[in-house]
Amino acid sequence: MVRNEHGLHARPAAKVVGVAQSFQAQVALTNLTTGKGPVDAGSLSMVATLNAQQGHRLRISASGPEADAAVAALGALADRGFDDIPAPASAARPVGKSGSGLDVAVGPAIVADQDVDLSGYRAGDVDAERQRAKDGMRVAEEQLTALRDETAKTVGAAEASIFDAQLALLGDVMVQDAVFRAITQGEDKSAPDAWKAALDAVAADFEQLDDPYQRERAQDVRSVRDRVLRALVGQDAAGSGAAADDGAQSAGGVLVVRELDAATAAGVDAERVVGIAVRAAGTTGHGAIVARSRGIPLMTGIGDVAVPAGALVGFDARAQEFVVDPADGGERLRGVVRERAGERDAALVEAEQPAVTLDGRTITVLANVGSVQDAMDARGADGSGLVRTEVLFGEWRVAPTVEEQVGAFRAIAAAFGGKPITIRTWDIGGDKPLAFLPQEREANPFLGERGIRVFRRRPELLRDQLKAICQVAAETPVQVMFPMITTAEEVAWARTELAALKPPPGLKVGIMVEVPAAALRIATLAEGLDFVSIGTNDLTQYTTASDRGNSQVAALADGLDPAVLQLVDRVVRGVPDGVEVAVCGDLASDPAAAAVLAGLGVHELSAVGPQVPTIKARLRQTNLEVAATLAAAALTLPSASAVRDQL
């Protein structure tokens, strides 16, 4: 069975190809779950587009002198998770050419989002084009090998393995056969056209895959394509893809690209390029992984906005803001850069210290996580205030077993060193589907079966998850909370399901407060609970009747709207004695808002991992009596913008 989070994507597929090619055997893979295959296990393009996802079962077959040994070796590789070392989402920056580590940048635009210009290429006869095709491939191989070795030294082995996958694609017999067949038999005998057609076809295959992460691998294929094309037309691509063209890396510039491939992210001079703006959306591409690992400020999804070369541009990824030719000459964004740099440096020094306010009260600051890697990256967190199980297992096509969930929860707990973790039970519906639990189409899914409502009808899946939570809670501090609670009857049902499993004494139980009705009747709902956690994202969209995913009404869905803050205040004041109040929505990741929440009396804040040190630093500068006065005033203001002005 494939157990990798993103299935058999390019990097683990390259491992399969390497093993298959090391034996005197013809090895084939068949996806038994989908019926696709068999495909040649020695071809990266075939293996990576087999659409083998997490939970799928594969059959390995082979013939030839070393068939048995090949099958055994590939079976062992599968048992090791295909040696798929996850590239960290935000690793410590390596020694050498690394970026600022911020999420904001400003500088002249280095526009490198054009296709390779083939207009000047003059094709020769068949023999000449075949030789040029080989020469282009050889040059690309040399460049990718150099990039891999340099990346391994300066960034890390996981990031370097990205280039092993690209090298395997370049050496793919299926791809090469298509190239040379097109030159020999096709009407167009151009080596560039043959390489472009062959690799465009592979990219198209990737784009048809079900898994979003696997679909994003198409940009790696196009990266290899452009590298070969540049070699064929004599353009410089010595390590940084499009970014190297025309000596474009002017000091302090912001690189603007259509897609960010790993080669560009690895080769860009981070001492001269202050940030990268990507037109395409998506944050899980290999280029994004490498850029974040190098500490290069990055913003994706800027779209088709016109960016003249050399124009002053800037972005604030935290605020999802991208500007061209700002009226103030970029002074505001430069101020944000200075502010964030100062925040980061000061916060990181004391990240592991508790968040003790100026008047001596401690606020617990935890991290929201959706993966083991998130937990590993959450520097300074006092634990996790939200383990998003629907994200942790979001790409699984079959429901995880109790044992598989126990393994994941243990790994997250270990990453936090035994600090408390709060596991939210399956929170699906609306914009959060689960592949292994299809739901009927609803006219308004955000007001339909979401969270706990789904599992009144499918309790077996919830029971399995509660069993796993109870097992882990017997070993390490764990809290469990139920999402999308509206009525006391729902709380009673969930607690009855948990009680039937005889949970360990130390397991704390709570609910999410995301619905205005829950906030208004909190005294009843929270009776007998250990804690409640306010999900400000949903609470905001339900309070303001603004779909948080609809850009047309995004301005209304502001968590600092006084109406939302009044509901937070209602929860803090209305919970029974002894019930802790936490906030785990995006509002807890905003340093200024964090002080307001603390002023309202919230006991715990759970933020996105990278913001934890900054949130703790802000709270250390806060006097809770002053914050309480400001928070009380905020409740009376007319709008969210007025609250922000006050802050």
N, C-alpha and C positions, 0 to 999 in steps of 0.2 A: 504493500500500500504506500502511496505517496503521502508523506506527512509534512512536507515543507509548507510553510505558510502560503507561499505564492506558487505552489506546484513546481513542475519541472520546467522552470523558465531558463533563460539563456545560460546563466552561470552553472547551475547543476547539470543542465543538458550538456555543457562542454565537458564536465567531469565524466558523464556517460560515454561521450564520444571518445575521450582520451583512453578510457579503459577498454572500450570495444575495439579500438584500433591497435591496442597493444598485443592482441592475440591473433594467431592464425586461424581465424574463424569468421564466418558471416553471421553477424548477430542482428536479431530483429526484436523490436518492441511492439506490443499490442496493448492498446488501452481497453481493458476488459469492461470498464464502466461505460464507455461510450461506444465501443465496438470499432473504434478507428484503428487502422493499422492492418497488418504489420508494416513497420517502417524500418529503414536501415538505421541501426544504432550507431553507425559510423558517420552519419550525416547530421551536423548540427541543425541545419534548417529543417530536417525531417523530425528530429527528436523534439526540438523546441516548439514546433507547431503541432505536436501530437495532441495538444490541449489536455495534457495530463495535469490535473489540479489536485489540490489537497483532498484526500479521501478517495481518490481514484485508485483502482487496482490495475497493475501492469503485469503482463506476461513477458518473460524473457525467453527467447528461443535462439538456438544457434546450431550451425553445422560447420564441419571442417575439423582439422586435426586437433585444435585446442578448444573445441566447443564446450566441453564440460567445465574447463577451467574458466572460460569467459563467462559462462552463466553464473558460476560460483562467485567470481569477482564482482560482477554487477549486482548480484544478490546482496553481497556484503556491503557494497556501496550504498544500495538502497536502505539497508538497515542502519547505516550511519547518516541517513538523511541526505544522501548524495553529497556529503561534505560541503553542504551549502552554508558557508559562514555568513551570517547576515552583516551587511555593511551598516555600521552604526548611523542612526539618524542625526546625531550631533556629537561626534567624537571630540576628544581633546585635540586642539590644533597641533599639528606636528611641528617639529623644529624645521626651520627653513622658510620658504616663501608661502606664508599663510596670510589670510585676510584678517580683517578687523574683528570678526566674530559677531558683528552687529546685525541688525535687520533693517538698516537704513543706509542710504548712499546718495551722493550727489556729485555730478561731474559732467564733462562733455561726452556726448554720445559717440560710442564706437560702434557703428552699424555694420554688422556682419551677418546679415540674414538673407543673402542672395544665393541663388543656385550657382554651381560651378559653371563658368562660361566656356562652352565647348565650340563657340562659333569659329574660332581660329584654327581648329584641328583639321588637318588634311590627312585623309585616310590613304593608306597604301594598298598593296595587293594582299591576298589572303595570308601568305607567309609572314609578311611584315606586320600585319595586324595581330596575328597569333603571337608573334614575338613581343610586340608592344603590350599585349594583354598580360603576358607572363612578367614582363619588366615592371609594369604598373603594380602587379600583385606583389612582386618581390620588394619593391620600395615601400609599399604599404605595410608589409610584414616587418620590415626592418624598423619602421617608425613605431608600430604598435609594440614590438618587442622592447624597444628603448623606453617607451612610455610605461609599459608594465613594470620594468625593472626600477625605473625612477619612482613610480608611484608606490611600489612596495617599500622603498627606502624612506620616502618622505611622508606618506599618508598611512598606508597599512595594507596587509595582505588581502583583506576582503575587497577593498577598492581595486587593488591590482588585478584581482581575478576577473574583473569586468573585461580587461583587455585579453585575458586568455579566451574568453568567450568570443571576442571579436576576431582573434586569430583563428580560432576553430571555424568560424564562419567563412573567413577568407580562404581557408584550406579545405572547405567542404567540397567533396568530389562532385556532388550533385550540382552545386553552384558553378564550379569550374566546367563541368560538362555542358551546362546551358550556355556559358560564355563562348566556349570554343565551337560548339555546334552552331551558334548564331553567326559567328564569324565565317565558318566554313560553308554553311548551307543557306544562311539567310541572304535576303536581298541587300541588306545594309551590312557591310563588312567592317564597320568601324569598331575598334576595340572599346572606346568609351561607351558607344551605344549598346554594345553587347553586355558590358558590365552593368550599365545602368538598368537595362531591362531585366537582367537576372536578379539583381538585388532588390529592385522595386517589386518584383514578384514575391520575393521572400518577405519583404516588409508588409505587403498586402496580406500575406498569410497570417502574420502576427496580428494585424489589425482586426482579423476576424475572430480572434480568440475570446473566450468568455471573461477571463480574469483581467481586470483593469491594469494590474501590474504587468502581466504578460503582454498586454496590448502596447504598453509604453515601450517595450523592447524594440518596437519597430523603429524608434529613433536611433537605436544602436546600429541597426542594419543600414539605415541611411547615412550614419556617420562613416561606416566602413565604405559604403558606396562613394561618398564624396572624397574620402581619402584616396581611393584608387583613381578617381577621375582627376583629382588635382595632380597626382603623380603622372598621369597620362598626358596632361596638357602643360606640365612643367610649372605648376603653381607651387609656391612654398607652403608646406603643411608640416613643418618640423615640430610636431608635438602638440600644437594647439588648435588644430582644425581651422575653422574659419577665422578665429581670432588672430591668427598669425598673418593673415593676408595684408599686404600693403603696409606692413610695419605699423599696424593700426593701434598698437597698445600705448597710446599717449598717456603721460603721467596723470593719474587721478581720474581716468575715464570710466564711464559706465558702459559695459559691453551689452549690446542689444542683439539678441539672436532669435531666430524663429523657433528652434528647438535647442536644448542644451545637451549635447552628447558628452560622454565621459571624457573623450580625448580633449575637447575644448576646456572642460572644467579642470582637468589634470594639468594641461599645458599652459593655461593662462597665467600671466605674470601677476601674481596677487599683490606684489609690491607696487604695481603701477595701475592695475585695474581695481577700482574701489568697490565695484559691485557688478552683478549680472542681472539683466532684465530679460525675461523669456516671454515671447508672445504666446506660446502654447501653455495651456493649463497643465496641472499635474505636478505633484511634489515627490513622487516615488521613482522618477526616472533615474538612471545611473548617473547622468550628469548632475542632477540635483543632489544625489547622495555624495558624490565626490566634492562638489562645491561646498556643501555644508561641512563635510569632514575637514576641508581646508580653511574653514572659517570665512569664506567669501560671502558677503551679503548677497542675498538672492531674492528675487521676486518673480513668481511665475504668473502666467495668465493675464499679461497686460493687453493682449488682443491686438487689433490692427491699427492702433493709434499711429499717426504719421510721426516719424522720428527722423528729422534731417541729420545727416552726419555732422558732428561737431556741435550740434545744438546742446544747450545745457539741459540735462534731465536729472531727475531725482526720484527716489521711491522710499516709501515707508511701508515695509511688508507687514508690520504689525497693524497698521491702519488700512492696509490694502489700497495705498495711494500711489499713483504714478503720475508725474507731471513733466511737461515739456515746456521749456522757456518760461519758468516761473517769473511772475511780475517783480518779485523782490530780489531777483538775481540768485535765488537759492539760499538766501540768508536764513530763512526759517528752518529749512532742512539741515543746513550746516549746524544750526543751533541744536537740532534734535540729535545729530551725530555726536556732538560734544556731550550732550546730556546723557545719551545712552552709553557712551564710552565711560563716562564717569560713574554712572550707575553700575555698569558691569564690573568695572575694576574694584570698586568698593564692595559690592555685594559678594563677589567671588571670594574675597579675602575672608569674610566671616560667614560663608554659606552654611557651614556646619553648626554654627552657634544658634541657640534658640532665638525666636523673635520676641524679645522682652521690650515692652513699650517704655517710654520715658518715665511713666509713673509706676513701673515695676510689675506690670501684668504680662503674662505670657500668652501669646496667641499661637496656636498650633497651625503650622503651614505644611500642607501635604501636597501630593502631586496626583493629577489625573493621568491615568495610563491606559493604553490599549494594547500594549505588547510588553514582553519581557525587556526588550531594548529600551522602551520608554522608562521602565523602572530603573534600569542600569544607568540611564542618562540623567535621572532626576537628582542632581547634586544638591545636597542640603535639605532635602525633603524629610519631614518627620514621619513619613510613611505615605500611604496612598489613601486619599479620601474618595477615590472613585476608580475602580477597576471596571472598565467597559467590556463586559464579557461578549457583547454583540460585535465589538470590534476585534477583540482577541480571537474570536472564532468566526469572524465575519466572512472569510473567503472559503470556509469549509462547505463542501457540497453534501456531506453527511454529518449528522449530529455527532459531536464528540462524545466518547464514552465517559463514564464517571472517572475512570483511571486517567484518561487523557486530560480531563479538566483538572484533576488533582495535580498532575504533573505541571500544568501551566501555572496554577495558583501557587504551588510550592516554589516554582522558579521566580515568580514575582516577589513572593515573600522573602526569598533568599537574597534577591537583588536589593531589597530594602534592609537587609541585615537583621531581620526579625522585628522590625518596627511594625506597628499595626497597619493592616490593609483593609479597605472597605470594598467588598465585592458587591456590585450591583447585579441583581439577577437579570436575565434576558430582557433587554429593553428594545423591542422591535416595533415596527409599524411607522407610518408616516414616511420619513425619508431614510429609515433604517431597516431595510429588509434583511432577512436571513435566508440564504439559498436553500438550507435544508428544512425550512419551515415556510413554504409558500402560503401567501394569504390571498383571499379573494379580493378582486378589485373593488375599491370603495370610492364613492363620489367625492368624499372629503376625508382622506385617510388620517389627517392630523386630528380629526374629531371622531375617529373610528376606533378600531381595536388596536390599541397601543399598550405597551408595557404589560402590567399585571393582567389587563383585560384579556389578552390573547390566551393566557395560560389557565384561565378558568375553563376554557374549552379543551386545552391540550396540557393537562397537568403533569403527564409523564415526563415531559422534557424539563419542567421546573423541578420535579422531584429528583431527577438525576443530578441536576445542578446543585440542589440543596444537599444531596448526599456528599458530593465532592467538597462543598464548602464546609460541611461538618467534619469531614476527615481532616482537612487542613487546619481547621480551627482547634482541633485537638492537639496540634503540634506547635502552633504559632498564633499570635494575636490577630484575630479576624473579626470583622464586623460584616453583617449582611444587610442590604437594604433593598426594598421592593419599589420599583418605579411606577409612575403614573397612577398614584393612589388618589381616589376621589372620595370614597366613602369609608365609614368605619367597618362596614360589612366586608369590604375588600381586605382591610387590615386583619380582621378576624380570620378570614379564610386563609390568608397567607401564613399567619402565625400557626394555625391548625396544621397546615401542611408541614411546616417546619417542626412542630412539636411531635408529630408522628414519627419523626426520624430520631428522636431522643438526642438533641444537639448537646455538645459538651457545655459545661457550666460557663466557660469564659466567652462564649459566642454572644456578641452584642447584636441587637436587632434594631433596625430603623426603617424609615420610609423616605422616599423623595417627595418634596413639596414642589410641584410643577404646575398645579392647577389652582386657579384663584379660589375655587370652592374649598380645596384642602387647606389653604392658608387661612381662610375665614373660619373653618371649624377645627383648627389645629388642636384645641384643648381636648376634643373628643378623640380625634384620630391618634394623637400621640400618647394617650393614656396607656401606661405599662411598657412603653418603648424606652430604649436607651438613648436614642438620638433621632433627629430628623436632619435631612440635608436638602437645602433649597437649590433646585436646578433653575438658575435665573434665565437660561436660554428659553426654555419652554414657558416658564412663568411670564416672561416678557412678551412672547408672541401671543399667548392666550389673553393676557391683560390688555394689550394694545390692539388685538385682532389683526396682527401683522405677520404674515408668513415670513419666517426668518430667512427663507431661501428666495424670496421674491425681491429683486433689486428695486422694483418700483415703489415698494413700501418700506425699504430697509431703514430709512431715516426714522420711521415711527418705532421700529423694534429696538429701542435703546434701553438697556438695563438700568440706566440711571434716571429713567422716567420717574418722577415722584410717586406715581401710582404704584409702580413696582416696588419702590423703596418702602412705601406705606405697608405693602403686604409683607415684606421682609420684617418690618417693625412689628406687625401684627403677630407673626410667627414667634419672634423672640419673646414678646411679652405674653403670648398666650400658651406656650408649652407648659405642661405640668412641671413641678419642681423636680430637679434632677435630670431632666431631659436636655442633652446637649444640642446646640443648633450649629450646623455647618452650612457653608455655601460651596457648591462644587461647579457652578456654572461659569461662563466666561468672565463674568463680572469680578470673580475672585482673582483673575489673572491681570487685572488692571490695577496698577499700584495706587492710583488716586482713589479708585472705588474701594480698594481693600481697606483703606483707612476709614471710609464712611461705613462700611459693613461692620468693622470692629467697633466703631462709635455707636452703631445701633445695638451692639451687644452680641454679635455673632461670636461663637467660641472658636470655630475652626474655619480655615479657608483652604480649599483644594484648588490649585492652579495648574496650568500646563507646566510641565517639567522645567523648561528653560527659564520660566519667570519666577520660579521659587526663590532663588537668591535675592532677586530684586524686590519681591513682595516682602520678604523678611527684613530687608534693609529699610524699606519704607515704614514698616511697622515699628522698627527700633527708633525711628525719628518721630513717632506719634505719641502724643499725650492723649490718653483715652478720654479724659474729661473734656478736653478741647474738642476732640473728635466727636464726642457725644453731642456737644452743643452745635457743631456744624451739621451733624447728621439730622438733628431735630429741625434745624432751619431748612435743610434740603427737602424735608417732607412737605413743607409749605410752599415751595417754589412752583412756578407755573409750568415748567418744562424741563426736559433732560438737558437742553442746552444751558438753561439757567443754572442747573446744578453743576454742570461742567465749568461754567464761568466762576462759580463760587469756589470750586476746588482749585 
